[in-house]
Amino acid sequence: MLFALYADQDQLSYDGLRNRSSRGIDALNRHLTKPLTPKYRATPLAVFLFGLAVLYFGSGVAKVVLGGPEWVSATNLGRYIEHFYQLGYSPFVRDLVLQFDTLLLIAAIGTIVFELGFVFSVLFDRLFHLFVLLAISFHIGIAIVMGPVFLYSLVFLALFVDWEKILERLGPSNRSRSNTTTLTEGV
C-alpha cells in the first residue's frame, strides 16, 4: 500500500518499464541507458529503512539501559551464544568465536555501536554505506554463530548497498557506459 502512494516514483519495476515502453521503443531505450541520478527517489524504501533503524535503536537502548555496562562484556555475549538453543549454522565457528574474549568484546561493542548509530546514519546520511555493511555483517554473524537467519533483512539491506561503486572498484578502470546493452537491442 505504501508503494502505491508513490506510484510516480516507480521507474525501475516491471510496471514502470512497461509504462515507459508504451511510449515507444526509443523512449524505453533512452530510459534504460541513462544512469540513475540523485533525483531518483524511493520514498517507500526510505520509510521502511527508517522503521528498521528505529527498531535497531530501540534494541540498542534496551541493551544499554537494562543491561548496563555488563551487557558489553565478553562473558555476557558468550552466554548468549553458548545457550543450548543457539545452535548456529556453523558449530565449529561458534566454538572458535567463544574461545576469544577479545573477539566477543569487539562483537558486543560493535552490536551497541551499530544498533545505536544506524538510525543516525539514516537520518543524517553520514557513514550510511558503512552502517549498511555493518548491518549485513551483523545478520550474517548471528546466523553463523547463533542460528536465526533474518533473510528478509539481508535482502532489504542489500537494496542499499552501493553496488555501482563496488563494481567500479572490482572492474576495469576503463569501463564505459557505451558498452551497456539494453533489453530491446536485437529485437
Disulfide bonds with the S-S distance in Angstrom:
none
